[in-house]
Amino acid sequence: MEILLVLIPVSLFLGGIGLAAFIWALRSNQFDDLEGDAWRILRDDYDDRPKSD
């Protein structure tokens, strides 16, 4: 039972880190263009080959 005294605070701490990372991602506009990458690959002018110099 003493292990719960360690596991509960550790799990709350890790959950807090995850929540902080999610809030940071929201505030830094990481989720603004959810469909842009999906549509870019379907366009005719999409070319993923490296440009030759």
N, C-alpha and C positions, 0 to 999 in steps of 0.2 A: 504494500500500500504506500510505502514511502516514495516509490518511484513516481506516483502521481504528483507529488510535490515538485518534481522536476519536469515531468512531461507536460503538465498543463501550462506553466509559464513559458516553456520553450515553444509549444504549439501556438500560444497567443502571440508570442514575439514573431514567429515566422509568418503567421497570418497578418500581423501588422505590417511586416515588410512587404508582403504581397499586395496588401491594400495600398500602401504608400507608392509602390511601383505602378499600380494601376492608375492612381490619381495623378502621378507624374506624367504618365503616358497620355491621359486625357488633357491635361493642361498644356502639354507640349505639342498638341494637335497631331498625334500619331494616327488617329482614326478619322481624319478629315476626308480622305479620298479612298473609300473602300472598294469602289468599282473601277478605278482608273487603271490599275495594273491588270485586272482581268480583261478589260476591253483593249488595252494596248497590244496585247499579244494577238488579238484577232484582227487587227487592222492590216491592210495590205502593205503598208510601208514599214512594217515591223521587221527589223533585221537584227538578229542577235550575234552575227558574226563580228569579230573584231575588225576595225577599220584598218586597211592596209595603207602604209605611208609610201 
